[in-house]
């Protein structure tokens, strides 16, 4: 090999120069130029006398070796050479460091370096080695040991991969064209700084014409508008990543993205039928469900929620409808009782409307639907119905047995209009004061009644159908016994002695008499007076206090006896006269007025004699 003039000039100054021979090698059709450019030159001082001894050092270019070499011969890497080497075999070249002796082998005589194994750049991209040149005979170092690097040059031996695939993504149905759905990113183990081995381009293999992919970014977008979830809700999109910028011969890998269309409220509720029929008996209880109705909605979740309502006011007054959210059904209940005899059919106009309409899809129409429901009222054999829920009747006391008190009436509400019979309930078998006409419902007394014993009577009357006695109903009846004046007043205490002291003053109350009458209201009023057939006594008077005390109370009516003696009383006398005048004019409980008069007269005479003697 000829040494350039510039190198020859250096060699004149430097006894030993190691240089890398020019290497031209082909790998997979690629020319690799390893000719020296002296762009990485390193001089190492070995002598102190720099004025007489020239500098010595290693001079080489960077070494490269192609990965994945599969040839039959070891791959040539480069050459170490010293200009001190005269070709006589006196120079020995030694290689040490990473892979020396196992991967990289040097010819000690020529300095040629070979790679004995196929290398993988993705496992190790470079190797650090050390070079020495020694005298074979003396083992004296001809050059100071120096470090150099062999880089493994990349070839396109790795296909792009999607380590996290396959993927799942979602996008709302009816999305506009170009709506971003998902982004995929492939990885390539090849060297991104060398050639196009790691330059990836994305393309779509499956999923067209519904989706597209950006070839550079891997962003997947919708490619078709109006994709309807209710028609198709799942798509499997296959994306390919190809290196070498997508050119022919590039390696590729693919992955699958499972895309689901999510729901939007783009479908209104719909009743499967335009009219329905429902049979409900007339005895159906109020507030309880009597039927259900359901509209369908192809949407899901919140978008399918709906409320039901009755739109005609007449039916809404009798029926109510609520929404069963779990089953999305309308529950029909009664607000008022049904009557087959009055009305056999009711028509309900029912509306089902979405709870959460989406204004973006209002152009698709009103999000509600209506249907008609005919409620057929079933006839049931009902018990008789009284004309009133309860009765209050009255009758005068002391009326003879058989006196009519009143009449109750019950009818069969069914269309059969069965005859009705009446009975008085007496489960405890107590004495009955009344009877009732089995066919007429007329209530009569069965004995003479006394108001003062029982003023009110409560009975229960039953009405049963003749055709079906099990159909029976009850009604409470209260009967008031009216008062007549059949009781005389009675004075409490009977005949009591009244004691008046001699110091009693004129006008002073010496006794209060009480009386009571068991009759009621006006029949129980009475007054006190001295019977006219008895002589009046000027020393005593009776004042009626009827206006000061309540009438017909247990305490009775009070009357006061006042003392009007014109002289002082020197002793004690006994008043034994109690007289009462009745409204009927009779005299009762008259104690001998003559005895009283005699005592008073005797007292006066004795008093006058005493005064005369004095």
C-alpha angles and dihedrals in degrees: 000000000000117000116220118245092251091054090046089056090054092046090058088061097037119055092203128035122172114198138172114248119231109269125193114186136169123218121175089340093309121126113222115197114204098168114143117260095169089231092137105042122158125187120198120196113229103166131056094212098077093166095064105020121066122231118257129201148138119280122189145130123242115283123232132189127187117240125232095029109176102174122128093245130060112268114254112236108174147295137264116207137171124202085219086067105098092182093254094115094250093123119075120197118211127192125195137164135063111008094354111154094007106050101010120043124188127201103233092207101046103021093233113155122208134181106233095190138046110259131214115212091197089061097041124359101190144015128214114216139171127225129207134178117200138172106263094214102041100024088228114152112249092186133023113254111264136187126237137169131233111202121205107231116222126243124185099264101133126075120213114265138194103219095186099044149157097060139198125214139163138207131182116261117251090032119161121258111275096030109153113244109168143334124228124198123195125200128216122197093208122103109280091198095058122069121308097305091117100029104116131201122191126218136170118245099174131017102060137166090021099056140025135195131218106240094217105036102029092229111156116214137178113266099185131052127221096033102174119213091201089059097042127351106178133058130180109212118191116203124193125206115199127185129211085064089290095298125146111283094030119132120245143194132187141203138190126240114197105209121195124196110226121215129263126181099264099130126072123218116269132196110221090222134035093220137025137186128219127187115213126172118232091241094060109136121249118254094019124113112262098174148351134226129189136198120198127231122188091208124090139236116343091358090064096048114118143170128222128218140173108236102190111080096213093059092039089061091060102030135040130198128204132182124250099207096192093056097023090232133139113237113210118208137173123255094176131027120264125234119197092195092056101039128003101186134036123189119212123193105208126193127196115197133177114255095211111034117184112229090209089071100038088114088069089073139264111329095226140074136201136213138175124244121195113202111203112204110221120217116240128188099252128192120252118284122223120223089239135031090231137357132223114197134169140203134180119254118248089032111147120259112274095038111150112245101179146299132261122200131202130172135192106252092202123097089250089067094205120199116260132224126201132219137173112236113235108163093154092050093231122164110282120221093188141049131199131211108249093218103021103043091224112153117212136176117259095198142007111288126217115206092200089061100041121002097179132038125193120200136166121224122203125206119198132182115249092217094047113019090186088071097085136153135187135218129188118233126193118198121196119206108220120219128249126183098262101132130075121216117263126209113226118233099023118226109354129172116246116212120202121188122225089244092060110133126227111269094020118138109243100174141009117210120202128200136174138201121205093209121099133250113326092003090061098053119110141156139215125241142145111260110255092228090066120078115254119247113217093203096065135040134185122222119197112224096188091130093055100050129054115256122244096011122138089256090057125203120318130223126184128217111214126203114231103167112154091208137048119273114236098183145018124275133187122233109210101166120104114166127178127189114213125207087247092058100243126136118231135179096009111173116202107291088186090063090054092048091049093052093048092047091049091050092052094049093050091048093052092049091053092052092050092051090052 
